[in-house]
Amino acid sequence: MRLDDYDPGDDIRDLGRGGGGFGGGGGGMGGLLFGLLPMLLGRKMGCGTIILLGILAFVFLGPGANMLSTGGGTSDPMADSRSGANVACDTQAERFACNVFGSTHQVWGSVINGYQKPTLNFFTDQNQSGCGAAQAAMGPFYCPADQGVYLDTAFFNELAQRFGAAGDAAQAYVVAHEVGHHIQTITGISDQVRQRQQRASQAEGNALQVRMELQADCYAGVWAARARTRDGQSVMEPGDMEEAMTAANAIGDDTLMRSAGQRPVPESFTHGTSAQRMTWLRRGLQTGDPRQCDTFSASI
């Protein structure tokens, strides 16, 4: 991808490696999952989150488990960071994520009047977010409570090595998807969906969450279609669309469940099938129009 260098400011932070972990909730992988689920599905929405949900949730909790619990957490990530010890965008992986992040501001700032930036928070292994604990095992996620994207760039290696989705466009898709959740927050879509989920059954709530995730996929495609460098070139290069599609395919609910030896259960999906994720990412890429990303009115 062609991306201009983005100078990090107050909207990008490196939190480093924080202390502590999950409070309460047993030990081993089962205990870890019980600690993670309230935060993951308490609206810490993320492209990488589905990895933990798809592989662990159905193994340890089963498809009938309550996957729509509400999360908490009031920790201040800035108070827990190592004061000034970490420099953001100082590695190749972080620098790339910073450049994608800066490009998303240029696109969405031109689309949405009064656009407000999210923050990008790098962390290593574990730290804290406004929604509670941040763990590398959760993958990248967006926290609406502090309007922050949280990313341990080690996820990029896992995306390539474990899921066969290598390439800079695959990584950019991950970052742009999380910014897509920020768009849902500042436009009020997230609040509307949460209100509907509170009155819905588990299966209905899951279905609403799928539409949220597919819309964020579409928004990621919109960014890629619209993004330009300072000299007016598209950020997309030959092969980038294929890389992004490979990533979307790799993290579909059905694909992850099959890879975990589970039978896909559509009522338990929270992010969408591989085919759905590719379809909505492609729609954003081909149209560049966020109005075409209305997953709540369309048949998915």
C-alpha positions as CSV (number, residue, x, y, z in Angstrom):
1,M,0.0,0.0,0.0
2,R,1.1,3.6,-0.6
3,L,0.8,5.5,2.7
4,D,2.2,8.9,3.7
5,D,4.1,9.1,7.0
6,Y,1.9,10.2,9.8
7,D,3.4,12.2,12.7
8,P,1.9,10.8,16.0
9,G,0.3,13.4,18.2
10,D,-2.0,13.2,21.2
11,D,-4.2,10.7,19.4
12,I,-1.5,7.9,19.4
13,R,0.0,6.4,22.5
14,D,2.2,3.5,23.4
15,L,1.0,2.1,26.7
16,G,3.7,-0.6,26.8
17,R,3.2,-3.7,29.0
18,G,0.8,-3.1,31.9
19,G,0.6,-5.0,35.2
20,G,-2.3,-7.0,36.6
21,G,-4.7,-9.0,34.6
22,F,-8.2,-10.3,34.9
23,G,-9.9,-10.1,38.2
24,G,-11.9,-13.1,39.5
25,G,-13.0,-16.0,37.4
26,G,-11.1,-19.2,37.8
27,G,-7.9,-20.4,36.1
28,G,-6.7,-22.0,32.9
29,M,-8.2,-21.4,29.5
30,G,-11.8,-21.7,30.8
31,G,-11.2,-19.2,33.5
32,L,-9.5,-16.9,31.0
33,L,-12.5,-17.0,28.7
34,F,-15.0,-16.3,31.5
35,G,-12.9,-13.2,32.2
36,L,-12.7,-12.2,28.5
37,L,-16.3,-12.6,27.4
38,P,-17.9,-9.8,29.4
39,M,-15.5,-7.4,27.9
40,L,-15.4,-8.8,24.4
41,L,-19.1,-8.9,23.9
42,G,-19.8,-6.1,26.3
43,R,-19.1,-4.0,23.2
44,K,-15.3,-4.0,23.0
45,M,-15.7,-4.8,19.3
46,G,-12.8,-5.9,17.3
47,C,-11.7,-7.6,14.1
48,G,-9.3,-9.8,16.1
49,T,-11.8,-10.5,18.8
50,I,-13.5,-13.1,16.7
51,I,-10.4,-15.3,16.9
52,L,-10.9,-15.8,20.6
53,L,-14.7,-16.1,20.3
54,G,-14.6,-18.5,17.3
55,I,-12.0,-20.8,18.8
56,L,-12.4,-20.6,22.5
57,A,-16.0,-19.7,23.2
58,F,-17.5,-22.7,21.4
59,V,-14.9,-25.1,22.9
60,F,-15.2,-24.1,26.5
61,L,-18.7,-22.6,26.8
62,G,-20.6,-24.1,23.9
63,P,-22.8,-22.4,21.4
64,G,-25.7,-22.0,23.9
65,A,-23.7,-19.9,26.3
66,N,-24.7,-16.3,27.0
67,M,-22.4,-14.3,24.8
68,L,-24.0,-10.9,25.2
69,S,-23.0,-10.0,28.7
70,T,-22.2,-6.4,29.5
71,G,-18.7,-5.3,30.3
72,G,-17.3,-2.8,32.8
73,G,-14.0,-1.4,33.7
74,T,-13.2,2.1,34.7
75,S,-9.4,1.9,34.7
76,D,-7.5,4.9,33.1
77,P,-5.0,3.5,30.6
78,M,-3.0,6.6,30.8
79,A,-2.6,6.3,34.6
80,D,-1.3,2.7,34.1
81,S,1.1,3.4,31.3
82,R,4.8,3.8,32.0
83,S,5.1,7.6,32.1
84,G,6.9,8.6,29.0
85,A,8.9,5.4,28.7
86,N,7.3,4.2,25.5
87,V,7.4,5.9,22.1
88,A,4.6,5.3,19.7
89,C,5.2,4.4,16.0
90,D,8.8,3.4,16.7
91,T,8.7,0.0,15.1
92,Q,8.0,-1.0,11.6
93,A,4.6,-2.6,12.5
94,E,3.6,0.4,14.7
95,R,4.7,2.9,12.0
96,F,2.5,1.2,9.4
97,A,-0.5,1.1,11.8
98,C,0.1,4.8,12.5
99,N,0.1,5.6,8.8
100,V,-3.1,3.7,8.2
101,F,-4.7,5.5,11.2
102,G,-3.7,8.9,9.9
103,S,-5.1,8.1,6.5
104,T,-8.5,7.1,8.0
105,H,-8.7,10.6,9.6
106,Q,-8.3,12.2,6.2
107,V,-11.0,10.1,4.7
108,W,-13.6,10.3,7.5
109,G,-12.9,13.9,8.2
110,S,-13.9,14.7,4.6
111,V,-17.1,12.5,4.9
112,I,-18.4,13.4,8.4
113,N,-19.0,17.0,9.5
114,G,-17.4,17.6,12.8
115,Y,-15.5,14.3,12.7
116,Q,-13.7,13.6,16.0
117,K,-10.7,11.3,15.9
118,P,-10.4,8.2,18.0
119,T,-7.1,7.4,19.8
120,L,-4.8,4.6,18.8
121,N,-3.3,2.8,21.8
122,F,-0.5,0.3,21.3
123,F,0.2,-2.2,24.1
124,T,2.3,-5.3,24.6
125,D,0.8,-8.5,26.0
126,Q,-1.6,-6.7,28.4
127,N,-2.7,-3.4,29.7
128,Q,-5.9,-1.5,30.5
129,S,-8.5,0.3,28.4
130,G,-11.5,2.3,29.3
131,C,-13.5,-0.9,28.9
132,G,-11.4,-3.0,31.2
133,A,-8.4,-5.2,30.5
134,A,-6.6,-5.3,27.2
135,Q,-5.1,-8.6,26.3
136,A,-3.1,-9.6,23.3
137,A,-5.2,-12.8,23.0
138,M,-8.2,-10.7,22.3
139,G,-6.8,-9.3,19.2
140,P,-7.3,-5.6,18.1
141,F,-10.5,-4.0,19.5
142,Y,-12.3,-0.7,19.8
143,C,-13.5,0.6,23.2
144,P,-16.4,3.0,22.9
145,A,-16.0,4.1,26.5
146,D,-12.8,6.0,25.7
147,Q,-13.2,6.0,21.9
148,G,-9.9,4.2,21.5
149,V,-8.5,1.5,19.2
150,Y,-6.2,-0.9,21.0
151,L,-3.6,-2.9,19.2
152,D,-0.8,-5.3,20.1
153,T,1.1,-5.4,16.7
154,A,2.1,-9.0,17.4
155,F,-1.4,-9.8,16.1
156,F,-0.1,-9.0,12.6
157,N,2.3,-11.9,12.8
158,E,-0.5,-14.2,14.0
159,L,-2.7,-13.0,11.2
160,A,0.0,-14.0,8.7
161,Q,1.4,-17.2,10.2
162,R,-1.7,-18.8,11.8
163,F,-4.4,-17.6,9.5
164,G,-2.5,-17.2,6.2
165,A,-3.5,-13.6,5.8
166,A,-0.2,-11.9,5.2
167,G,0.5,-8.5,3.6
168,D,0.2,-4.8,4.5
169,A,-3.4,-4.6,3.1
170,A,-4.5,-7.3,5.5
171,Q,-3.0,-5.3,8.4
172,A,-4.6,-2.1,7.1
173,Y,-8.0,-3.8,6.9
174,V,-7.7,-4.7,10.6
175,V,-6.9,-1.1,11.7
176,A,-9.6,0.4,9.4
177,H,-12.2,-2.0,10.6
178,E,-11.6,-0.8,14.2
179,V,-11.9,2.8,13.1
180,G,-15.2,1.7,11.4
181,H,-16.5,0.9,14.9
182,H,-15.5,4.5,15.9
183,I,-17.6,5.8,13.0
184,Q,-20.6,3.8,14.4
185,T,-20.0,5.3,17.8
186,I,-19.9,9.0,16.8
187,T,-22.8,8.6,14.4
188,G,-25.0,7.0,17.1
189,I,-25.3,3.6,15.4
190,S,-23.6,1.8,18.3
191,D,-26.0,3.2,20.9
192,Q,-29.0,2.3,18.8
193,V,-27.9,-1.3,18.4
194,R,-27.1,-1.7,22.1
195,Q,-30.6,-0.5,23.0
196,R,-32.1,-3.0,20.6
197,Q,-29.8,-5.8,22.0
198,Q,-31.0,-5.1,25.5
199,R,-34.5,-6.0,24.5
200,A,-33.5,-8.9,22.2
201,S,-33.0,-12.6,22.7
202,Q,-29.5,-14.0,22.6
203,A,-29.9,-15.1,18.9
204,E,-31.4,-11.7,17.9
205,G,-28.6,-9.9,19.8
206,N,-26.0,-11.9,18.0
207,A,-27.6,-11.2,14.7
208,L,-27.5,-7.5,15.4
209,Q,-23.8,-7.8,16.4
210,V,-23.1,-9.5,13.1
211,R,-24.6,-6.5,11.2
212,M,-22.4,-4.2,13.3
213,E,-19.3,-6.1,12.3
214,L,-20.2,-6.3,8.7
215,Q,-20.8,-2.6,8.6
216,A,-17.4,-2.0,10.0
217,D,-15.9,-4.2,7.3
218,C,-17.7,-2.1,4.7
219,Y,-16.4,1.1,6.3
220,A,-12.9,-0.4,6.1
221,G,-13.5,-0.8,2.3
222,V,-14.8,2.7,2.0
223,W,-11.6,4.0,3.6
224,A,-9.4,2.0,1.2
225,A,-11.4,3.2,-1.8
226,R,-11.2,6.8,-0.9
227,A,-7.8,7.1,0.6
228,R,-5.2,9.1,-1.3
229,T,-1.5,10.0,-0.7
230,R,-0.4,13.6,-0.6
231,D,0.4,13.4,-4.3
232,G,-3.1,12.2,-5.2
233,Q,-2.3,8.5,-5.7
234,S,-4.6,5.8,-4.4
235,V,-3.2,3.9,-1.4
236,M,-4.3,0.7,-3.1
237,E,-1.7,-1.2,-5.2
238,P,-2.1,-4.3,-7.3
239,G,-2.8,-7.3,-5.0
240,D,-4.0,-5.3,-2.1
241,M,-7.7,-6.1,-2.6
242,E,-6.8,-9.8,-2.6
243,E,-4.8,-9.5,0.6
244,A,-7.7,-7.8,2.4
245,M,-10.2,-10.4,1.1
246,T,-7.9,-13.2,2.4
247,A,-7.9,-11.6,5.8
248,A,-11.7,-11.2,5.8
249,N,-12.2,-14.8,4.8
250,A,-9.8,-16.1,7.5
251,I,-11.7,-14.5,10.4
252,G,-15.3,-15.5,9.4
253,D,-17.2,-17.2,12.2
254,D,-17.9,-20.3,10.1
255,T,-14.3,-20.7,9.1
256,L,-12.9,-20.2,12.6
257,M,-15.4,-22.7,14.1
258,R,-14.5,-25.3,11.5
259,S,-10.8,-24.8,12.2
260,A,-11.6,-25.4,15.9
261,G,-13.4,-28.7,15.0
262,Q,-16.8,-27.2,15.7
263,R,-19.9,-27.4,13.6
264,P,-20.9,-23.8,12.6
265,V,-24.0,-22.6,14.5
266,P,-25.4,-19.5,12.7
267,E,-27.4,-18.4,15.7
268,S,-24.1,-18.0,17.7
269,F,-22.3,-16.0,15.0
270,T,-21.2,-12.6,16.2
271,H,-19.0,-11.3,13.3
272,G,-20.5,-13.0,10.2
273,T,-19.4,-15.7,7.8
274,S,-16.4,-15.5,5.7
275,A,-18.6,-15.0,2.6
276,Q,-20.5,-12.2,4.3
277,R,-17.3,-10.4,5.5
278,M,-15.8,-10.5,2.1
279,T,-19.0,-9.3,0.5
280,W,-19.3,-6.2,2.6
281,L,-15.6,-5.4,2.5
282,R,-15.9,-5.6,-1.3
283,R,-18.9,-3.4,-1.4
284,G,-17.0,-0.7,0.5
285,L,-14.0,-1.1,-1.8
286,Q,-16.0,-1.0,-5.0
287,T,-18.4,1.9,-4.1
288,G,-16.4,4.1,-1.7
289,D,-19.8,5.2,-0.4
290,P,-20.6,4.8,3.3
291,R,-24.3,5.0,2.4
292,Q,-23.9,1.6,0.7
293,C,-22.9,0.1,4.1
294,D,-26.4,0.0,5.6
295,T,-26.2,-3.6,6.8
296,F,-29.3,-3.1,9.0
297,S,-31.6,-2.5,6.1
298,A,-30.0,-4.9,3.6
299,S,-30.3,-8.6,3.3
300,I,-27.0,-10.0,4.5
